[in-house]
């Protein structure tokens, strides 16, 4: 009795879980369809990005990468137009008006929704030509060197990100890495506006404090030759900091910061520290640096706030510039600096892969293989020894064993045949059990998936069977299920068809190569036949006798992924039949749908 009740409860729990899963799936599909429809209706936002420099300049390339990455992650649709001012390599002042005229022509009928500018030259350009090129459009800046709030006095709808190196923090960090430092050398320059501002700030706020403890050497606007000569005269315990560039130029253009860094480190006998990521991999030992991607991501966050409706003028400028302590392993080795002296949060680049790091998988594989081989050899040796002993005993017991084997083989065959039959048959109804049903459904699903023919499944549930058990007792409940099972088994007589007890008071019928009309007809005949049994049901709100509800689905397996979908659909139709009042058939016709 308790086993039957437990099965009934388990089936009901499973059915409720399936119903909940179906409801959640429908909600998820509806939400997905709604979000897809909304996404299709969202207009493309046009952004004009004005870059102070040129493509291939690692700082501004990284800044643009960070900007695009953050914008794409937002899920909005963007179209970004990029204009390069190339202010660092060529005579920018003579190019300003032609650049403005070019943009005026290009964007006459293509107005951006937002303007993003990087570094000071682009900021100044945008403000100078704002009314002419993109009147009334909000501006977000980034990479602006040493921004001060008064810059925006009288200027509306502008916000951005400050780019300010931390000279003091970088120097103090470097001194901790090199505690024997006696002299600090700084390369500064005035040939470029941002470098000039950095030099002025350092002369005003940083160098005076350092002179109390160290010999401070400021090398301003030197050629590489002059720099080499000056560095040769400094004491061995010197650190060099790149706050500017040498005055050497390339073929018809200024040297890029990366070229400057590589040129300076090639003549420097001292560890050279930087404040920007574009000097990394150029011979510098490292530094307390700012990065282009960080600036770009911060600018993108501001841009998204503006595009979401917050006026740019109401968004405070981000004044605190994020920094990171980064070191080059190869240069650390060159100057004999141990990684243990680096700050706890330092990141080391260009560290060579150790043998373990590079071949970890292969090493583990070899060790595992050798261990397995050792175990296998030990097992084989033991088996060989035991085999010799067994052969000696076997010769003595051969005749007796052969006789016993024959007897036991016969007994085992009989037992296996009985067990196989019991394992696939429901003990109460004599129909196939759930295991046999699942196996048959999977086999027929695969077979019909290849042939392209339909597959029908009927799910049957005895209406208000708990009430029947409560009113008539479990013995009568078992007899009721047995009569219904016998009835179904007698009606499902075609060789490929299979009737099974699904669990509790539920039954299932597989009808291979049967269309929807044939399946629905079979279900209706079964419903009528059960009703005609007139098994008394004193506590049924449907009728005074036992009735059943049936869910029918017909599918083409070639258009489906798994047999589980067939059960899910049939179970859904069974639920519909019960919801509609029970003692009826609910059919899902899927013959013409994928």
DARATA-V734359 format. One line per field, one symbol per residue. ss: DSSP state (A for helix, B for strand, O for the rest). phi: phi as a letter, one per 40 degrees, with the letter a starting at -180 (. if undefined). psi: psi as a letter, one per 30 degrees, with the letter a starting at -180 (. if undefined). A space follows every 50 residues. Layout:
# DARATA-V734359
ss = ???
phi = ???
psi = ???
This chain:
# DARATA-V734359
ss = OAAAAAAAAAAAAAAAAAAAAAAAAAAAAAAAAAAAAAAAAOOOBBBBBB BOOOOOOAAAAAAAAAAAAAAAAOOOOBBBBBBBOOOOOOOAAAOAAAAA AAAAAAOOOOOOOBBBBBAAAAAAAAAAOAAAAOOOOBBBBBBBBOOOAA AAOOOOOBBBBBBOOOAAAAAAAAAAAOOOOOBBBBBBOOOOAAAAAAAA AAAAAAAAAAOOOOBBBBBBOOOAAAAAAAAAOOOOOBBBBBOOOOOOBO OOOBOOAAAAAAAAAAAOOOBBBBBBAAAOOOOOOBBBBBOAAAAAAAAA AAAAAAAOOOOAAAOOOBOOOOOBBBBBAAAAAAOOOOAAAOOOOOBBBO OOOOAAAAOAAAAAAAAAAAAAAAAAAAAAAAAAAAAAAAAAAAAAAAAA AAAAAAAAAAAAAAAAAAAAAAAOBOOOOOOBOAAAAAAAAAAAAAAAAA AOOBBBBBBBBBOOAAAAAAAAOAAAAAAAAAAAAAAAAAAOOOOOOBBB BBBOOBBBBBBBOOOAAAAAAAAAAAAAAAAAOOOBOOOOOOOOBOOBBB BBBBBBAAAOOOOAAAAAAAAAAAAAAAAOOOOOBBBBBOOOOO
phi = .cccccccccccccccccccccccccccccccccccccccccccccbcbb bcbbchcdccccccccccdcccccgccbbbbbbbcfcccbccdcbccdcc ccccccbcbbcccabbbbgcdcccccccbdccbacgccbbbagccfcbdc dcdgbbfbaibcbbcbcccccccccccbcccbbbbbcbabcbdccccccc ccccbbddccccbbcbbbbbfccccccccccccccccbbbbccabcccbc cgacccdcccdcccccbccbdbbbbbccccgbhcciicbbbcdccccccc cccccccchcddccbcccccccbacbbbdccdcdcgccccccddccbbbg ccccdcccbdccccccccccccccccccccccccccccccccccccbdcc cccccccccccccccccccccccbbccccgcccccccccccccccccccc cgccbbbbbbbccfcccccccbgcccccccccccccccccccbcdccaba ccifcbbbbcbcfbccccccccccccdccccccfcdbcbbccacbcbbbb bbbbbbdcbbcacdcccccccccccccccchgfabbbbcbcbbc
psi = eeeeeeeeeeeeeeeeeeeeeeeeeeeeeeeeeeeeeeeffklkkkkjjj kfblkfjeefeeeeeeeeeeeeffflkkjkkkkkfhfeeaieeffeeeee eeeeeegegiklfkkkkkleeeeeeeeegefeeikgklkkllgjkhkkef egkgklhklakkjjlieeeeeeeeeeeifgkekkkkjllgfkeeeeeeee eeeefeeeeffffljkjkjkhlleeeeeeeefflleikkkkjfallglla jgllkleeeeeeeefffkglkkklflfffkggflfaljllkeeeeeeeee eeeeeefffkkeffjkkjfjkklkjkljeeeeeeghkkfffllegkkklg kkkleeeeheeeeeeeeeeeeeeeeeeeeeeeeeeeeeeeeeeefegeee eeeeeeeeeeeeeeeeeeeeeefgkkeefflkaeeeeeeeeeeeeeefee fgllkkkkkkkkkhfeeeeeeflfeeeeeeeeeeeeeeeffjfkeflkkl jekbgklkkkikhkleeeeeeeeeeeeeeeeffhkkjfhkfelglkllkk kkkkljffglelfeeeeeeeeeeeeeeeffflhlkkkjjgfgl.
